[in-house]
Amino acid sequence: MKDAPWFTRFANRVSQLAGHPATFGVAAGAMVVWAMIGPFAGFSDVWQLTVNTGTTIVTFLMVFLIQNTQNRDSAAVQIKLDELIRATEVARNTMLDLEEHSEEDLRELRKEYCKLAAEARAERDRKRGVRMET
């Protein structure tokens, strides 16, 4: 990871920190403090604007960091799945680039796999029925 671009390292680190329970605790604590200050600030517009602006900025920036991390994670999982398909002799290598196919192509493949699953369940149930009768 040391060879990764600075933004990749930064996004990974921020994502790790953002998902940590302590980070949630700090954020929840900040909201409690903000709420407690409300009566002393007279629940003013500035008091409300402070939290609204802060949370909007944090949310806006986190969307991009999380999306960056998610994109890389999805690409890595896709590559791993492609390698498993490629390395399995009985697998169809035509499945390697499904993410590049149209929605219609994916719907047709999904129907095919749903049919295969239904046939497999029927066969399993048939075998169970035979075993139960004996």
N, C-alpha and C positions, 0 to 999 in steps of 0.2 A: 504494500500500500504506500510505501514511502516514495515510489516512483510515480504515483498518481498525481494528476494536476492538483494545484492548491485548492480549487473550488470543490473537487471531489472529496478531498480529505476534510475540508471545512464542512461540507454538506453532511458527510457521514458522522462527523463528530457532533454537530448540532442535532442531527436526528437521534443519535444515541442519547444525548443529554435531554432532549425534549421528551423522550419516551421514558425517562427514569422517574421512579416514584417520588424522589426528592424534588424533582422539578415541579411535579404536580403540587406537592406540598407548599413549595415556595409561591407558586401562582395562587393557590387557594388562600394562603396566608396573606398575600398582597391584597386580595379581594376583601378579606376580613378587615384588614387595616384600613383600606379605602372606605369600606362601609362604616367603620367606627369613626372615621374622621368626618363623615357626612354631617352629623348634627353640629359639630363645631364649625364647619364651613357653611352652615346654613343651607345645606343641600343645594348649593349655588350652581349656576351654569358652568362655572370654571371647574368645580368639583366633578360634575358629570362629564364634562368635556375631557378632563384629564384621563379618566379610565377609558372612555370611548376612543380617544385618539391612540392611547397606548395599545389597547387590545386590537384595534384595526391595523396598526403598523406591524405588530407582532404576527397577526394572522396573515397579512399580505405577504410578508417575507417568508413565513414558514411554508406557505403553499408552494413556493418555488423550490425551496430546499427539499421538502418532502417529495415533490414530483421528480426532482433530479435523482434522489435516492431510489425512488420507486422504479423509475425508468431503467436504472442500472441493474437493480435486483431482477426486474422482469426479463431483461436481456440475458442476464446470467442464467436464470432458470430455463429460458428458452433454449439456450445453447446446451445446457445439461440434458434437457429432454431430447434435443436433436441428436446428441451423442449417444444416448440410450437407444434411440430408434435406429441410428446408423449401425450400432454395434450388435443389435439383435437381428439374427438372420431371418426370422419369420416376420419381422416388422416390415411394413411397406415404406420404403424410402421416399415415396411421394408425399409422405406426411411431414417431411422435414421443414417445409416452408409454409405451413398452413396460415401463419399470421399475415402472409402476403396475399392470401386468397380473398375473393369477394365474399360478401355476406351470404349471397345465394349459394356459392360453393360450400361454405361452412354449414349452412342449413341442410344441404343435401347429404354431406358427410355425417352430420349429427343424426339425421334420420336413419342412415345406414347403420350407425353404431347403436342407436336405440333398438333397431330391429334385431341386431346381433345379440344385444343384451336380453331382449325379450325371449329370443330363441334359447339362449343359455339358461335363463330362469325356468323356462318350460321344460327343458331337458333335465335340469336339476330336480324340479318338482316331480317329473315323471319317474326318475330314478328313486326318489324318496318314496313315492307311492308304491313302487315295486318292492322295495325293502320292507315297508310297513305291512304289506299283504302277506309276506312269507313268515 
